[in-house]
Amino acid sequence: MLFKTNSHDGGPGEALADKHSAKGLPHFILMDSTGAPLDRWRGFSDPARWLRTFDQAFADPTTVDAKRERFRTGPTEALAAALGRIQSSLGEAKESVAFYREAEKLAGRPVPDYSLAMLFQQARGMGDDGFTLEEVRASADAVMGSPDAAPVDKLLAADVMSDVAKEKKDPSLMTPYLQPALAASEGLADAKAKQLRGELAIAEALLIRGDKNLAVSLKREAMSAGWDGDAGKLNDFAWWCFENEVNLEEAERLARKGTELAKPGPEKAEILDTLAEIRNLRGDREEARALSELAAKEDPGSEHYPKQVERFSEPSSDSKPHAGA
C-alpha cells in the first residue's frame, strides 16, 4: 500500500515526518506491516533511477536494524549500499559515504551509482560535514572515468561540479566535466538528459563565457510551456535571477505577478520571500522587510520569515540570505 502525505501541513503529515526523521523532500520510507522501516531514500531524479532504487530496497524486506546487524557480522555490497542510502536519508552524510565506500570495496571496482551518491553528499557537505574539494573532485572523476557510467550519470556529475564552481567562484572546477558530459549525452532524447544538458548550457554561459544575457535567454527557453502564468514557475525563474544577480528588473516584475497568482498560505509566502530578496538586492530594505512581514502572516508556522523580518530590520543587511535560509 502506498501512503502519501504532506510533511509541511502542520498536522499529521508533519508529525509523521518528525517521527521518522524524514529530512528532505521527496522522502520515501518502505515499512513492514508493523510500521518498522525496511529501507528509505530521498530525492527523485528520474523514473528509471527511482524504480531501480525501489527494486533494490524491496529485494531485502528486512528491518533497518536487522540490516545493520547482518552487516556487522557478514558485510556484503548490497547491505553496504542499502545502509548508505538509509544514512543519507537520515542526513548522516559522513556515515553514508563510509558505507558507500565500503560497498565499492566489496564490489571490487568503482560503481557509478555509489560514486554519484557520494558526490552529491560531499558537494553539499563541504565545510559543514568536513568533506574536502579533493574528495568531491575524486568522486566526480570516478563517475566520468567509469566505463559503466551512463551518459545521464556523467551529466549529473557535471551538473554537481557546475554548482561547486559557482559556489567557489572558480569556473575551472566545472571545465573538465562539461564537454565530456555533453559529448557522452549527444543525441539523447529522454527528458532528464535534455533538462541536464540545458542546465549545463546555462551554467557554461554564466561561469565560463560570462555572458549573462545568453544565460537568461537559455534559462527562459528551458522553462516549461505556460510558465509565465504559473506562480511556482514564476518564483523559480525569479529566484534563479536573484541567485545569479542577473535580469533583476524583470525578475522583480515576474515575482510581483507571482504574488498575485499564488494561492494564499505557504505558496504565497514563498514568492513574497523571493520578492523581498530581490528588493533587498536592489537596495530597498524597507520594502524587503514589509514583504517579509506579509510572508510571515501568510505562513505563521514558518520560522524563516520572522528571521527575514529581523534581518531586513538591521542597520545593514547582506544582499544574500543567511546560510540555511
C-alpha positions in Angstrom: 0.0 0.0 0.0 1.3 3.5 -0.9 0.6 6.2 1.6 1.3 9.8 0.6 1.3 12.8 3.0 2.4 16.4 3.1 5.1 16.8 5.7 4.7 20.6 5.8 1.0 20.7 6.6 1.4 21.4 10.3 -0.8 18.3 11.0 -0.5 14.5 10.9 1.9 14.6 7.9 4.4 16.8 9.7 4.1 14.7 12.9 4.8 11.6 10.8 7.8 13.2 9.2 9.2 14.1 12.6 8.6 10.6 14.0 10.6 9.0 11.2 13.2 11.8 10.9 12.3 12.4 7.3 14.6 15.2 6.1 14.5 16.4 2.6 11.7 16.0 0.0 10.5 13.9 -1.6 11.2 11.2 1.1 10.4 7.6 0.7 10.2 5.0 3.5 9.5 1.3 2.9 7.9 -0.2 6.0 6.5 -3.6 7.1 3.0 -4.2 8.5 4.1 -3.1 12.0 5.4 0.2 10.7 9.1 -0.8 11.2 11.3 0.8 8.5 12.8 -1.6 6.0 14.6 0.9 3.8 14.4 4.6 3.0 15.7 7.1 0.5 15.1 10.7 -0.6 15.1 12.5 -3.9 13.7 11.9 -7.3 15.7 12.5 -10.5 14.0 10.2 -13.0 11.6 7.3 -13.0 14.2 4.7 -14.1 16.6 5.5 -11.3 13.8 5.6 -8.7 12.5 2.2 -9.8 16.0 0.8 -9.6 16.3 2.0 -6.0 12.8 0.6 -5.2 13.7 -2.8 -6.6 16.9 -2.8 -4.6 15.1 -1.9 -1.4 12.2 -4.4 -2.0 14.7 -7.2 -2.6 15.7 -7.3 1.1 12.5 -6.9 3.1 14.2 -6.9 6.5 14.3 -4.1 9.0 16.9 -1.5 9.1 18.1 -2.8 12.5 18.4 -6.3 11.0 20.4 -5.0 8.1 22.8 -3.2 10.5 23.3 -6.4 12.5 23.8 -8.6 9.4 26.3 -6.1 8.0 28.2 -6.2 11.3 28.6 -10.0 11.2 28.8 -10.5 7.4 29.2 -7.4 5.3 28.1 -7.5 1.7 28.0 -5.0 -1.1 24.2 -4.9 -1.2 24.0 -4.3 2.6 26.6 -1.6 2.5 24.8 0.2 -0.4 21.4 -0.1 1.4 22.9 1.3 4.6 24.5 4.1 2.6 21.2 5.3 1.2 19.5 4.9 4.6 22.1 7.0 6.3 21.8 9.6 3.5 18.1 9.9 4.0 18.7 10.5 7.8 21.1 13.3 7.0 24.1 11.4 8.2 26.4 12.2 5.3 29.7 11.0 6.8 28.3 7.6 7.8 26.6 7.3 4.4 29.7 8.0 2.4 31.6 5.5 4.6 29.1 2.8 3.7 29.2 3.6 0.0 33.0 3.4 0.1 32.7 0.0 1.8 30.2 -1.0 -0.9 32.8 -0.1 -3.6 35.5 -2.1 -1.8 33.2 -5.1 -1.6 32.3 -4.7 -5.3 36.0 -4.6 -6.2 35.5 -1.7 -8.5 34.1 1.9 -8.7 30.3 1.8 -9.2 28.8 4.9 -10.7 25.7 4.8 -8.5 27.8 4.8 -5.4 30.2 7.4 -6.7 27.3 9.7 -7.6 25.7 9.2 -4.2 29.0 10.2 -2.5 29.4 13.1 -4.9 26.0 14.6 -4.0 26.6 14.4 -0.3 30.3 15.6 -0.4 29.4 18.6 -2.5 26.6 19.6 -0.1 28.7 18.9 2.9 31.9 20.8 2.1 32.8 22.6 5.3 29.8 21.7 7.5 30.4 17.9 7.2 34.1 18.1 6.7 34.3 17.0 3.1 37.1 18.5 1.0 37.1 19.8 -2.5 39.6 17.0 -3.3 37.1 14.4 -2.2 34.4 16.0 -4.3 36.6 16.0 -7.4 37.7 12.4 -6.8 34.0 11.2 -6.8 33.2 13.3 -9.9 36.3 11.8 -11.6 35.2 8.3 -10.7 31.9 8.8 -12.4 33.4 10.4 -15.5 36.1 7.7 -15.8 33.8 4.7 -15.3 33.0 2.6 -18.3 29.8 1.6 -16.6 28.6 5.2 -16.2 25.5 6.1 -18.2 25.5 9.4 -20.1 23.0 10.8 -17.6 25.4 9.8 -14.8 28.0 12.0 -16.4 25.6 14.8 -16.9 24.6 14.6 -13.2 28.3 14.7 -12.1 29.0 17.7 -14.4 25.9 19.4 -13.0 27.1 19.0 -9.4 30.5 20.3 -10.4 28.9 23.4 -12.0 27.2 24.1 -8.7 30.6 23.7 -6.9 32.2 26.0 -9.4 29.5 28.6 -8.8 29.8 28.4 -5.0 33.6 28.6 -5.2 33.5 31.3 -7.9 36.0 29.1 -9.8 34.9 28.2 -13.4 37.9 25.8 -13.8 36.2 23.4 -11.4 33.5 22.8 -14.0 35.5 22.9 -17.2 37.0 19.3 -17.1 33.5 17.8 -16.8 31.4 19.9 -19.1 32.4 18.8 -22.6 32.9 15.1 -21.8 29.4 15.0 -20.3 27.8 16.9 -23.3 29.7 14.6 -25.7 28.6 11.4 -23.9 25.0 12.6 -24.0 24.8 13.9 -27.5 21.6 13.0 -29.2 19.8 11.6 -26.1 16.1 12.4 -26.3 14.9 11.5 -22.8 13.6 14.3 -20.7 16.2 14.1 -17.9 19.1 14.3 -20.3 17.6 17.2 -22.1 17.0 19.0 -18.9 20.5 18.5 -17.6 22.1 19.5 -20.9 20.1 22.7 -20.8 21.2 23.4 -17.2 24.8 22.9 -18.2 24.5 25.2 -21.2 23.2 27.9 -18.8 26.0 27.3 -16.4 28.5 27.5 -19.2 27.1 30.8 -20.3 27.3 32.2 -16.8 30.5 30.7 -15.5 32.8 30.2 -18.4 31.6 32.7 -21.1 30.5 35.3 -18.6 27.5 36.1 -20.9 24.6 36.9 -18.6 22.3 37.8 -21.5 22.8 34.4 -23.1 22.3 32.7 -19.7 19.0 34.5 -19.2 17.9 33.6 -22.7 18.8 29.9 -22.3 17.0 29.9 -18.9 13.9 31.3 -20.4 13.9 28.8 -23.2 14.3 25.9 -20.7 11.2 26.9 -18.8 8.1 24.7 -19.5 5.2 25.9 -21.6 3.0 28.4 -19.8 5.5 29.0 -17.1 4.8 32.8 -17.0 1.2 32.1 -15.9 2.2 29.7 -13.1 3.1 31.1 -9.6 5.5 28.4 -8.8 7.4 28.6 -12.1 7.5 32.4 -11.9 9.0 32.0 -8.5 11.6 29.5 -9.8 12.7 31.9 -12.6 12.8 35.0 -10.3 14.8 33.1 -7.6 17.3 31.9 -10.3 17.7 35.5 -11.4 18.2 36.6 -7.8 20.8 33.9 -7.1 22.8 34.8 -10.1 22.2 38.5 -9.8 21.0 38.8 -13.4 17.9 40.3 -15.0 16.7 41.7 -11.7 14.2 44.2 -13.1 12.3 41.5 -15.0 12.7 39.1 -12.0 11.0 41.7 -9.8 8.1 42.2 -12.2 7.6 38.5 -12.5 7.8 37.9 -8.8 5.1 40.5 -8.3 3.0 38.8 -10.8 3.6 35.5 -9.0 2.3 37.0 -5.7 -1.0 37.8 -7.4 -1.3 34.3 -8.9 -0.2 32.3 -5.8 -2.6 30.6 -3.5 -2.8 32.1 0.0 -0.6 30.5 2.5 2.9 28.9 2.1 2.9 29.2 -1.7 2.3 33.0 -1.5 4.7 33.3 1.4 7.5 31.7 -0.6 7.2 34.1 -3.6 6.9 37.1 -1.3 10.2 35.9 0.2 11.7 35.8 -3.3 10.4 39.3 -4.0 11.8 40.5 -0.7 15.3 39.2 -1.5 15.2 40.9 -4.9 14.1 44.2 -3.4 16.9 44.0 -0.8 19.4 43.2 -3.5 18.2 46.3 -5.4 18.7 48.4 -2.4 15.2 48.7 -0.9 15.5 47.0 2.5 12.4 48.8 3.8 10.1 47.1 1.3 12.0 43.8 1.8 11.1 44.0 5.5 7.5 44.8 4.7 7.3 41.9 2.2 8.8 39.5 4.8 6.1 40.6 7.3 3.5 39.7 4.7 5.1 36.4 4.2 5.1 35.7 7.9 1.4 36.4 8.0 0.8 34.0 5.1 2.7 31.2 6.7 2.7 31.8 10.5 4.1 28.3 11.2 7.4 29.0 9.5 10.4 30.1 11.5 12.1 31.5 8.4 10.1 34.6 7.7 10.3 36.2 11.2 14.1 35.8 10.8 13.9 37.6 7.5 12.0 40.5 9.1 14.7 40.8 11.7 17.4 40.5 9.1 16.0 43.3 6.9 15.4 45.5 10.0 19.1 45.6 10.9 21.0 48.8 10.2 22.9 47.0 7.4 21.9 43.8 5.6 23.8 41.5 3.4 22.4 41.1 -0.1 22.0 37.3 0.2 20.1 35.2 2.7 21.8 33.8 5.6 23.0 30.2 5.4 20.1 27.8 5.8 17.5 30.4 4.7 
